[in-house]
Amino acid sequence: MSNYLISISNADHLKVDTIHDRRSKLKVKAFNLFRSSLKQREGEVRFFVTAGNETLAFETEGYKKHRQLLILQMISRYCVYLGLLEATIHSNYPA
């Protein structure tokens, strides 16, 4: 499995982290839904993660028909980084 670079925002009001894949140049932004406002951009792919009482949203940046498996791997590695080992990834907002 590839290693990904994670850049963490310093500003508390933004609270947006970015996962970078060096090979494909794809970026996936991670948002905490309770701390940030999120508007979906056209042409980008979005996933949601639930783990306990945490809900995170992930959106691609620069999506150009990348494999969905690559995006899911990036999200799962980020969840492991956060210690969310029982995280569930959803393609739609979990009800």
Disulfide bonds with the S-S distance in Angstrom:
none
